[in-house]
């Protein structure tokens, strides 16, 4: 009975050690995948910059768990940044759409043209 309990304790210890080593081996790959996914959600103009910054930060961060938590934080931050970008675009276009219904045709064309010219980062060309 005593030998069986000792063997179970040793076996459980070995299994836990193997699982810990395996998870530690996978953590760098997981954090890299988190960064890749986070970078993909960013606007095209910011991807390279943040990808380099986040990888540099993880290389300097101590501990594997801390790197995993930071990778999850980067993913969350990229979602917020992309949501903010979409929200800013929708706020920008909403007044132009409202003016179509509130102001005559000549003024609408002029106001939409002025608004688009003030936002060249959206990649829109104004004809005329």
Short mmCIF file of the C-alpha atoms (twelve columns), coordinates in Angstrom:
data_MODEL
# 
_entry.id   MODEL 
# 
loop_
_atom_site.group_PDB 
_atom_site.id 
_atom_site.type_symbol 
_atom_site.label_atom_id 
_atom_site.label_alt_id 
_atom_site.label_comp_id 
_atom_site.label_asym_id 
_atom_site.label_seq_id 
_atom_site.Cartn_x 
_atom_site.Cartn_y 
_atom_site.Cartn_z 
_atom_site.pdbx_PDB_model_num 
ATOM 1   C CA . UNK A 1   0.000   0.000  0.000   1 
ATOM 2   C CA . UNK A 2   2.792   2.411  0.944   1 
ATOM 3   C CA . UNK A 3   4.728   1.596  -2.231  1 
ATOM 4   C CA . UNK A 4   1.635   2.177  -4.405  1 
ATOM 5   C CA . UNK A 5   1.065   5.619  -2.867  1 
ATOM 6   C CA . UNK A 6   4.736   6.476  -3.377  1 
ATOM 7   C CA . UNK A 7   4.616   5.392  -7.025  1 
ATOM 8   C CA . UNK A 8   1.433   7.425  -7.619  1 
ATOM 9   C CA . UNK A 9   3.047   10.482 -6.063  1 
ATOM 10  C CA . UNK A 10  6.170   10.095 -8.223  1 
ATOM 11  C CA . UNK A 11  4.095   9.466  -11.355 1 
ATOM 12  C CA . UNK A 12  1.915   12.530 -10.717 1 
ATOM 13  C CA . UNK A 13  5.053   14.616 -10.130 1 
ATOM 14  C CA . UNK A 14  6.592   13.423 -13.415 1 
ATOM 15  C CA . UNK A 15  3.395   14.159 -15.365 1 
ATOM 16  C CA . UNK A 16  3.093   17.631 -13.867 1 
ATOM 17  C CA . UNK A 17  6.737   18.329 -14.687 1 
ATOM 18  C CA . UNK A 18  6.242   17.187 -18.308 1 
ATOM 19  C CA . UNK A 19  3.144   19.370 -18.694 1 
ATOM 20  C CA . UNK A 20  4.988   22.366 -17.246 1 
ATOM 21  C CA . UNK A 21  7.964   21.857 -19.575 1 
ATOM 22  C CA . UNK A 22  5.682   21.393 -22.571 1 
ATOM 23  C CA . UNK A 23  3.669   24.519 -21.827 1 
ATOM 24  C CA . UNK A 24  6.884   26.511 -21.309 1 
ATOM 25  C CA . UNK A 25  8.124   25.321 -24.706 1 
ATOM 26  C CA . UNK A 26  4.877   26.432 -26.392 1 
ATOM 27  C CA . UNK A 27  4.604   29.877 -24.767 1 
ATOM 28  C CA . UNK A 28  6.992   31.705 -27.184 1 
ATOM 29  C CA . UNK A 29  5.011   30.385 -30.154 1 
ATOM 30  C CA . UNK A 30  1.712   31.381 -28.531 1 
ATOM 31  C CA . UNK A 31  2.917   34.907 -27.763 1 
ATOM 32  C CA . UNK A 32  4.171   35.301 -31.347 1 
ATOM 33  C CA . UNK A 33  0.758   34.230 -32.649 1 
ATOM 34  C CA . UNK A 34  -0.924  36.753 -30.342 1 
ATOM 35  C CA . UNK A 35  1.289   39.527 -31.713 1 
ATOM 36  C CA . UNK A 36  0.618   38.483 -35.321 1 
ATOM 37  C CA . UNK A 37  -3.117  38.482 -34.722 1 
ATOM 38  C CA . UNK A 38  -2.930  41.833 -32.925 1 
ATOM 39  C CA . UNK A 39  -0.925  43.398 -35.754 1 
ATOM 40  C CA . UNK A 40  -3.413  42.140 -38.366 1 
ATOM 41  C CA . UNK A 41  -6.256  44.017 -36.681 1 
ATOM 42  C CA . UNK A 42  -4.370  47.336 -36.774 1 
ATOM 43  C CA . UNK A 43  -4.651  49.816 -39.638 1 
ATOM 44  C CA . UNK A 44  -2.127  49.086 -42.407 1 
ATOM 45  C CA . UNK A 45  -0.087  52.208 -41.672 1 
ATOM 46  C CA . UNK A 46  0.556   51.165 -38.043 1 
ATOM 47  C CA . UNK A 47  1.249   47.443 -38.400 1 
ATOM 48  C CA . UNK A 48  5.004   47.486 -38.894 1 
ATOM 49  C CA . UNK A 49  5.637   50.011 -36.133 1 
ATOM 50  C CA . UNK A 50  3.581   48.259 -33.457 1 
ATOM 51  C CA . UNK A 51  4.782   44.807 -34.492 1 
ATOM 52  C CA . UNK A 52  8.391   45.853 -33.936 1 
ATOM 53  C CA . UNK A 53  7.614   47.653 -30.674 1 
ATOM 54  C CA . UNK A 54  5.638   44.777 -29.202 1 
ATOM 55  C CA . UNK A 55  8.219   42.143 -30.157 1 
ATOM 56  C CA . UNK A 56  10.975  44.295 -28.680 1 
ATOM 57  C CA . UNK A 57  8.987   44.696 -25.478 1 
ATOM 58  C CA . UNK A 58  8.469   40.935 -25.179 1 
ATOM 59  C CA . UNK A 59  12.169  40.245 -25.748 1 
ATOM 60  C CA . UNK A 60  12.985  42.446 -22.761 1 
ATOM 61  C CA . UNK A 61  10.140  41.264 -20.504 1 
ATOM 62  C CA . UNK A 62  11.099  38.710 -17.837 1 
ATOM 63  C CA . UNK A 63  9.252   35.426 -17.399 1 
ATOM 64  C CA . UNK A 64  7.126   33.419 -19.776 1 
ATOM 65  C CA . UNK A 65  3.825   34.094 -17.994 1 
ATOM 66  C CA . UNK A 66  4.486   37.844 -18.127 1 
ATOM 67  C CA . UNK A 67  5.101   37.598 -21.865 1 
ATOM 68  C CA . UNK A 68  1.842   35.713 -22.345 1 
ATOM 69  C CA . UNK A 69  -0.096  38.290 -20.337 1 
ATOM 70  C CA . UNK A 70  1.572   41.100 -22.326 1 
ATOM 71  C CA . UNK A 71  0.679   39.372 -25.602 1 
ATOM 72  C CA . UNK A 72  -2.951  39.190 -24.518 1 
ATOM 73  C CA . UNK A 73  -2.762  42.877 -23.596 1 
ATOM 74  C CA . UNK A 74  -1.412  43.727 -27.061 1 
ATOM 75  C CA . UNK A 75  -4.292  41.852 -28.655 1 
ATOM 76  C CA . UNK A 76  -6.798  43.756 -26.534 1 
ATOM 77  C CA . UNK A 77  -5.100  47.064 -27.322 1 
ATOM 78  C CA . UNK A 78  -5.180  46.360 -31.061 1 
ATOM 79  C CA . UNK A 79  -8.921  45.657 -30.877 1 
ATOM 80  C CA . UNK A 80  -9.479  48.958 -29.117 1 
ATOM 81  C CA . UNK A 81  -7.304  50.805 -31.622 1 
ATOM 82  C CA . UNK A 82  -9.147  49.300 -34.588 1 
ATOM 83  C CA . UNK A 83  -12.543 50.038 -32.983 1 
ATOM 84  C CA . UNK A 84  -11.473 53.641 -32.424 1 
ATOM 85  C CA . UNK A 85  -10.380 53.906 -36.058 1 
ATOM 86  C CA . UNK A 86  -13.764 52.620 -37.279 1 
ATOM 87  C CA . UNK A 87  -15.587 54.915 -34.842 1 
ATOM 88  C CA . UNK A 88  -13.604 57.951 -36.047 1 
ATOM 89  C CA . UNK A 89  -14.433 57.126 -39.656 1 
ATOM 90  C CA . UNK A 90  -18.130 56.720 -38.890 1 
ATOM 91  C CA . UNK A 91  -18.164 60.039 -37.016 1 
ATOM 92  C CA . UNK A 92  -16.440 61.674 -39.975 1 
ATOM 93  C CA . UNK A 93  -18.957 60.410 -42.516 1 
ATOM 94  C CA . UNK A 94  -22.104 60.858 -40.457 1 
ATOM 95  C CA . UNK A 95  -22.291 64.694 -40.804 1 
ATOM 96  C CA . UNK A 96  -21.752 64.490 -44.554 1 
ATOM 97  C CA . UNK A 97  -24.646 62.052 -44.886 1 
ATOM 98  C CA . UNK A 98  -26.889 64.239 -42.740 1 
ATOM 99  C CA . UNK A 99  -26.106 67.318 -44.815 1 
ATOM 100 C CA . UNK A 100 -27.358 65.555 -47.917 1 
ATOM 101 C CA . UNK A 101 -30.831 65.658 -46.423 1 
ATOM 102 C CA . UNK A 102 -30.615 69.072 -44.789 1 
ATOM 103 C CA . UNK A 103 -28.884 71.310 -47.356 1 
ATOM 104 C CA . UNK A 104 -29.367 71.914 -51.067 1 
ATOM 105 C CA . UNK A 105 -27.388 70.028 -53.724 1 
ATOM 106 C CA . UNK A 106 -24.764 72.704 -54.438 1 
ATOM 107 C CA . UNK A 107 -23.852 73.122 -50.779 1 
ATOM 108 C CA . UNK A 108 -23.782 69.379 -50.202 1 
ATOM 109 C CA . UNK A 109 -21.289 68.791 -52.975 1 
ATOM 110 C CA . UNK A 110 -19.076 71.603 -51.686 1 
ATOM 111 C CA . UNK A 111 -19.243 70.454 -48.064 1 
ATOM 112 C CA . UNK A 112 -18.547 66.808 -48.899 1 
ATOM 113 C CA . UNK A 113 -15.650 67.824 -51.125 1 
ATOM 114 C CA . UNK A 114 -14.131 69.984 -48.354 1 
ATOM 115 C CA . UNK A 115 -14.541 67.215 -45.799 1 
ATOM 116 C CA . UNK A 116 -12.872 64.606 -47.980 1 
ATOM 117 C CA . UNK A 117 -9.954  66.891 -48.771 1 
ATOM 118 C CA . UNK A 118 -9.357  67.416 -45.068 1 
ATOM 119 C CA . UNK A 119 -8.951  63.638 -44.534 1 
ATOM 120 C CA . UNK A 120 -6.366  62.419 -47.077 1 
ATOM 121 C CA . UNK A 121 -5.308  59.576 -44.733 1 
ATOM 122 C CA . UNK A 122 -8.583  57.826 -45.563 1 
ATOM 123 C CA . UNK A 123 -7.257  57.299 -49.069 1 
ATOM 124 C CA . UNK A 124 -10.103 59.034 -50.908 1 
ATOM 125 C CA . UNK A 125 -9.734  61.089 -54.043 1 
ATOM 126 C CA . UNK A 126 -12.022 64.006 -54.765 1 
ATOM 127 C CA . UNK A 127 -12.993 64.503 -58.389 1 
ATOM 128 C CA . UNK A 128 -13.652 68.012 -59.598 1 
# 
